[in-house]
Amino acid sequence: MSKRPKTITVLSWGTLLLALFLPAVLLRGQLLGTGDSSRLAAVLTYIGVLVTASVALIGYSINLQTERRLGNEHDEQQRQLRLDAAMRAGQLISPRDSGPAHPAALASGLLALTRLDQAELAVVLLVDLWSCDPDGSQPDSPSGDASLPRVSHETAILVIDAALRSVSPSARLVAAELLCRNATRLDTCHSLHWPRVVDGCWDPTFSPKTKLLIVEALVRMTMSGPAEEGALRSVAVRLYAIWDGDPSPEVKGCIGKFIGKIIGRLDDFGVKQFVHGPKMEMVTIDSLRAAARTAADNPDDYLAKLSNELGNALGEWATSCHAQSARPGALATAAALTQ
């Protein structure tokens, strides 16, 4: 029981006791024949008021306790329903006697888990359903069964997005690790190949390791895709969102280094401004230049070396970028370009 119902209960019983014993003291003189009728009437009125107040307070206290009990029962029922639903979602993912689960069933089960506040479980299951070999190639299956179906990139990204939005640090870390591991299989120009939670926006509460994995995934995904203007614009917006949304000097220094490697090629294309973030805010080329000026090496020599190598590779990729192609999705990638 919370403090408030306890306080009301004590107050109610205290008032009732006062209603029983105080009148007895007040009526002592009346019973001994020393009082008058007006005093008796006043005492009886007082008793009535106290009894009425006591009954009302006790009723209110019982009401609160009943509501609290019903609320706890409702919460427990909801937890049980979510657990049952999660178990049914897991059954969709499990192999059947007739063979492995259908890809649609896999997708339904994983996405259902994310809706049931089970993003951590969903992203852990995703490890075996969407993974690649160290060289970036797709293995047949974790168990060697080539018939085991895999989830699509789009489904995997939806699960990763839900995990990154969760409050579980471990779910976020696993999601970032999976994203980085499979980055070379994704296309930076496909909006469904990147989590919306970090698409033009950023969550500074990510752990340092999660941040590093997401940044590396973004750069590796970009370099493995087509070297064209749309991809260049896309990585510029996403990098700027990280730089703008993270207060850490180390993060800003690293991202500023990457932006500095691509800004020259953006100038070649004559880019002046483009939209940024879910609110479609404008980012100018001057904003990118300001971000590039914050470039700095990480205090950790090893991290500084790795970020320099990755930044140099990104710069070489940017140099090879050609004009925007007219493939499907190019308009969304361009996103209100002003030149």
Secondary structure, 3 states (H helix, E strand, C coil): CCHHHHHHHHHHHHHHHHHHHHHHHHCHHHHCCCCCHHHHHHHHHHHHHHHHHHHHHHHHHHHHHHHHHHHHHHHHHHHHHHHHHHHHHHHHHCCECCECCCHHHHHHHHHHHHHCCCHHHHHHHHHHHCCCCCCCCCCCCCCCCCCCCCCCHHHHHHHHHHHHHCCCHHHHHHHHHHHHHCHHHCCCCCHHHCCHHHCCCCCCCCCHHHHHHHHHHHHHHHHHCCCEHHHHHHHHHHHHHHHHHCCCHHHHHHHHHHHHHHHHHHHHCCCCEEEECCCCEEEEHHHHHHHHCCCCCCCCHHHHHHHHHHHHHHHHHHHCCECCCCCCCHHHHHCCCEC
